Amino acid sequence: MPRAKKGRSSGKSSGKAGGVQVRIDLQSAPQFVHLSAVYKAGLLSYMATGVEIWRWDDVDHYVEEYNSFIASVFERRGRRRADIQSLLLESRDFGALESFSQSSGLLESKEFIHLDGRFFYKEARKVFGIARAVLKVADAFDGFTRVRIGERWYHVFVDVEDRTAAGDLWGVNERVWRRASNLGGLALLLYAASLVVLKLGGVSGRLFVGGGSYYTATALPVEALSRMRRVARFFVELVESGSDYVEPAASAIWSAISLSEVYGEGGGRWRVAEDWGRLYQVARSMLASRWLSEGERRALDALFGYA
């Protein structure tokens, strides 16, 4: 987690969040502290290596272990909020970090990927990984700190500014991920899941943490979770049914979630909704077919919210 900047908390506009200032007492939101740190670490790991985790069975265990590790360091230092970045880089903590690396496994970079008995383009494997990540941690999203902004409820994540990521990137990759690749895998897992929601309507702004200090943050509409789950379940069902629609669906989803954010005049929203049209074109083609399998029908039910 980057060091909090010193900022004025005068009630004036905080920039990208449409003038709304969000204040959270981090001491009363330990889960927010822990998982926000994982989110930041996942972003750096993704940018540094471009790898994806493939071991999913132990995710709950690693979330619990990671939170326990962070909590123990907080307790040792006698404070509830810490600079997560420096915490992870301390050599005395590497012993605890290395316990995460026993069963790690990262995908090799190949044009074709063997998946569930079939070969797919790497693009399809990436989307499948993100979709499974979404479904695996969707319940955890429900437990994230919620903040009411205007008439809507949001989940809030600490964000990473471009200049911060560029400055921290290689040091984090060299000194942490090579020593604790499974921790990096967990971080990437949570980041991949949050990535889908970010593309469905995130709002950037400042998260004030007291004393005039703030972090750059991203607030995500709570209702985006249902859309995220629908798209994820749709694609997983397609893969598991061996559908011929896997490739076009993967291409449509990857295009939608890979777009860069577009900041309007003081808006700061991710504007990609129109690009989900490619996915629904795939769905319409499926609906027009007379020869859908049961798995493909389940996929459509999930996409349109009937499952």
Residue, then its C-alpha position, 0 to 999 in steps of 0.5 A: m500500500p503506498r504511503a498516504k499523502k498529506g492532503r487537506s480534508s476541507g470538504k472541497s472536491s476531491g477530484k475524480a470521485g465527482g467531489v465526494q470525499v469518502r472517509i473510513d476509519l481503517q482501524s475498524a475495518p481490518q478486512f479492508v486493510h488486508l485485502s486492499a493490500v492484496y489488491k495493490a500487490g496483485l496489480l504490481s504482480y500482474m504488471a511485472t510478470g503477466v502470469e496467471i495463477w492456476r491452483w484454485d483449491d487452496v484460495d480460502h486457506y491462503v486468504e486466511e493465512y495472508n490476513s493472519f500474517i498481516a495481523s501478526v505484523f501489525e500486532r508486533r509493531g503495535r499499530r493497526r495501520a502500516d505501510i504494506q509496501s515496506l512491510l512486504l519487503e522487510s527481510r525479516d518477514f521473508g520466512a513467513l512469506e516463503s510458507f506460501s510458496q510450497s504449492s505454487g504454479l504459474l502458467e507458461s506463456k504459450e500461444f495455445i493452452h491445454l485446458d480441460g482436455r482441449f486446446f484453446y488460444k491463450e486469450a481463452r485461457k486468460v478469460f477462463g482464469i479470470a472467470r474462475a477467480v471471479l466465482k471463487v472470490a465473489d462472496a469475499f467481495d460481498g464482505f468488503t467495506r461498503v460506503r454510501i456515495g450519493e444514492r448508491w452503495y460501493h465497495v472501496f479498494v485502495d488504488v495504485e497511481d501510475r507513477t507509484a506502480a512504475g516506481d515500485l514495480w521491479g523492486v516488488n517483483e524481484r524481492v517478493w514474488r520470486r521468494a513467495s510466488n504463491l502469495g503473488g498468485l493469491a494477490l493476482l487472483l483477487y486482482a483478476a476478480s476485481l478487474v472485471v468489476l472495475k470495468l463495469g463502473g468504477v469511480s476513482g477518488r481519494l480515500f481519507v484516513g485521518g490526519g489529513s492523509y489520503y490514499t487514491a482509491t477506487a469505489l465499485p458499485v455493489e450491483a456490478l457484482s451480479r453482472m460480474r458473476r453472470v459473465a463469469r458463470f456464462f464463460v465457465e459453463l461454456v468451457e466445461s461443456g466443450s462448446d464451440y462458442v468458447e473462442p468467440a466468447a473469450s474474444a468478446i470478453w477479453s476485448a471488453i475487460s482490456l479496454s483502457e479507462v476513459y476519464g471524462e471532464g471530472g467524471g472518472r468512470w470506466r466507460v466500456a458498457e457499449d463494448w459488451g455488445r460483442l458478447y451479446q452478439v455471441a449470445r444471440s448467435m447461440l439463441a438462434s441455434r437449434w443444437l445447443s447442449e445442456g451446458e450451453r443452455r446453462a451458460l445462457d441462463a447464467l448470462f441473462g440472470y435465470a440461473 
